[in-house]
Structure formats: C-alpha cells, structure tokens
Amino acid sequence: MEMWFTWVWIIITTTVLLVLAGKMSRMQLFSDGILIDDFMYPTFIPNDGIKSIELLYRMPGVVMRINGYGGLKTWKGFYKMKDLRRAVLYLENHNKGPFIEIKTTGDVYYINCKNAEQTTQLYNDMKSTVKLVDESKLVVIPKLSQKRSIVVVVVFTLVLLIPILLIPMLI
C-alpha cells in the first residue's frame, strides 16, 4: 500500500512542477521597464539598464542549458550561448522565430511567443513603450540571480520527499 502511494505522490508532484514550469510567461510593459512574470524566472528589466531591443529572425546558437526548463518547444532559464556568454531565455517556441533580443548592462534576454504575429506585436509594443536612455546614463543592472529557481527546486524536493519518508513511519 505504501509503495503505491509513494509512486502516486511522485507522479502528481512532478506533473504539477512541469505544468507550472512550462506555463507561458506574461510580459507587462511599464513606463519604467519590462516585467517578465514567470513561475521559475521572474524579473523586472528597468529602462535605464537596457542597451538595445532588436527583433531577430534567427536565434543565436545555444550551447547548453545552465539552469532552466527545456520542454519540446519551450525553453526558459539560463543558457550558455555559442559566444560563451550567459543569456536568459523565455522562448515559447525555440524552433520558430522571430526572437526579441534585449541587451542590458547585466544580462541578455531572448523572448518569443507562440507565433510570429504575437512576437512581432510584443516587439512593436516594447519599442513604443520602452524609452532607451543615452549610453552615458545607463545604470548597471546586476545579473539575474538563479536563487529563486534553486529555492523552487529545493521546496519541490522537500514536498516530494517528506511524505515519502513519513508514510512508512505512520504505517
């Protein structure tokens, strides 16, 4: 009986985590920056730290995932690029462009939506909402921390393991 419960618990908690990790990120544009509302990798990119926003039709080469989620189409998190720099990806479809590249004083972000029309619309909205500052007035943004995703994994592991460890004691 306890073995059955253990496997059911593992399957349910793993499914919940995968669903939450793969959930589409919400982008909100404000007069002072861009809010990326994501379960594992939320961030706010202030305007005064953005160097450029470009629409790319070809994604730069990705070498490996450092800390992130890689589904069939969705890539989110920290990835190492071909030029050996770290980038933060919020890609709903890594196979199809276009891609929005946001270069900041801290990180480089790549974003796209499920289809080209949504990505192009988001890019146009960013270009009209986000006011880039003069190069001399740029503020250094610290690199995005990986702490939240690590905390999520630790909490998930505890939620997964505590019932597994407690059930044999209760039976």
C-alpha positions in Angstrom: 0.0 0.0 0.0 2.7 2.5 0.9 4.7 1.9 -2.3 1.6 2.6 -4.4 1.1 5.9 -2.5 4.7 6.9 -3.0 4.6 6.5 -6.8 1.3 8.3 -7.0 2.7 11.2 -4.9 5.9 11.4 -7.1 3.8 11.4 -10.3 1.4 14.1 -9.1 4.1 16.5 -7.7 6.3 16.1 -10.8 3.4 16.8 -13.1 2.4 19.9 -11.1 6.0 21.2 -11.3 6.3 20.5 -15.0 3.0 22.2 -15.7 4.0 25.3 -13.7 7.5 25.5 -15.2 6.1 25.2 -18.8 3.4 27.8 -18.2 3.7 30.8 -20.6 5.5 33.8 -19.2 3.5 37.0 -19.0 5.2 40.2 -20.3 4.0 43.5 -18.9 5.3 46.8 -20.2 5.6 49.8 -18.0 6.9 53.3 -18.5 9.9 52.4 -16.3 10.7 48.9 -17.7 9.6 45.4 -18.6 8.1 42.9 -16.1 8.5 39.2 -17.0 6.1 37.3 -14.8 7.3 33.7 -14.8 6.9 31.0 -12.2 10.6 30.0 -12.1 12.4 33.0 -13.5 10.5 36.3 -12.8 12.4 39.5 -13.5 12.0 43.3 -13.9 14.2 44.9 -16.5 14.4 48.7 -15.9 14.6 51.0 -18.9 17.7 52.7 -17.6 19.7 49.4 -17.9 18.5 48.4 -21.4 21.1 48.9 -24.1 19.1 47.7 -27.1 15.9 45.9 -28.2 16.1 44.1 -31.5 13.9 41.7 -33.5 16.0 38.7 -34.8 14.8 36.2 -37.3 17.5 33.7 -36.4 18.3 32.7 -32.8 21.9 32.8 -31.9 23.4 29.4 -31.1 22.6 27.8 -27.8 25.4 25.6 -26.4 23.8 24.3 -23.2 21.2 24.8 -20.5 22.8 26.0 -17.3 19.7 26.3 -15.1 16.4 26.1 -16.8 13.5 24.3 -18.2 13.6 22.7 -21.7 10.4 21.3 -23.0 9.5 20.2 -26.5 9.1 23.8 -27.7 9.6 25.9 -24.5 13.0 27.0 -23.2 13.2 29.1 -20.1 16.0 30.0 -17.8 19.8 30.4 -18.0 21.6 29.1 -21.1 25.1 29.3 -22.4 25.3 30.8 -25.9 27.8 30.0 -28.7 29.8 33.2 -27.9 30.2 31.8 -24.3 28.1 34.4 -22.7 25.1 33.6 -20.5 21.6 34.5 -21.7 18.2 34.3 -20.1 15.7 32.7 -22.4 11.9 33.0 -22.3 11.1 31.1 -25.5 7.6 29.7 -26.1 8.8 28.2 -29.4 12.6 27.9 -29.7 12.2 26.4 -33.2 10.5 29.3 -34.9 11.3 33.0 -35.0 11.3 35.8 -34.7 13.0 36.4 -31.4 13.3 39.6 -29.3 16.8 40.3 -28.1 17.1 42.6 -25.1 20.6 43.6 -24.2 21.1 45.1 -20.8 24.1 46.2 -18.8 23.7 42.9 -16.9 22.2 40.1 -19.0 21.0 39.4 -22.5 17.4 38.2 -22.8 15.7 36.3 -25.7 12.0 36.2 -25.8 9.4 34.9 -28.2 5.7 34.0 -28.2 3.9 31.0 -29.6 3.7 32.6 -33.1 5.4 35.2 -35.2 2.5 37.7 -35.0 2.4 37.7 -31.2 6.2 38.1 -31.1 6.2 41.0 -33.6 3.3 42.7 -31.7 5.2 42.4 -28.4 8.4 43.8 -30.1 6.4 46.8 -31.5 4.8 47.4 -28.1 8.2 47.3 -26.5 9.7 49.7 -29.0 6.8 52.2 -28.4 6.7 51.8 -24.6 10.3 51.4 -23.5 12.3 54.5 -23.8 16.0 53.7 -24.1 18.3 56.1 -22.3 21.5 57.6 -23.6 24.6 55.3 -23.3 26.2 57.6 -20.8 23.1 57.4 -18.5 22.9 53.6 -18.4 22.7 52.0 -15.0 24.4 48.7 -14.3 21.8 46.0 -13.6 23.1 43.1 -11.6 22.9 39.8 -13.4 19.6 37.9 -12.8 20.0 35.6 -9.8 19.4 31.9 -10.1 18.4 31.7 -6.4 14.6 31.6 -7.0 14.8 28.6 -9.3 17.1 26.9 -6.8 14.6 27.6 -4.0 11.7 26.3 -6.1 13.7 23.0 -6.7 14.6 22.7 -3.0 10.9 23.3 -2.0 9.7 20.8 -4.6 12.2 18.2 -3.4 11.0 18.6 0.2 7.4 18.4 -0.8 8.2 15.2 -2.7 10.4 13.6 0.0 8.6 14.5 3.2 5.5 12.4 2.5 7.7 9.5 1.2 9.7 9.5 4.4 6.8 10.0 6.8 4.4 7.3 5.3 6.5 4.3 6.4 6.6 5.7 9.9 2.9 6.1 10.1 2.1 2.6 8.9 
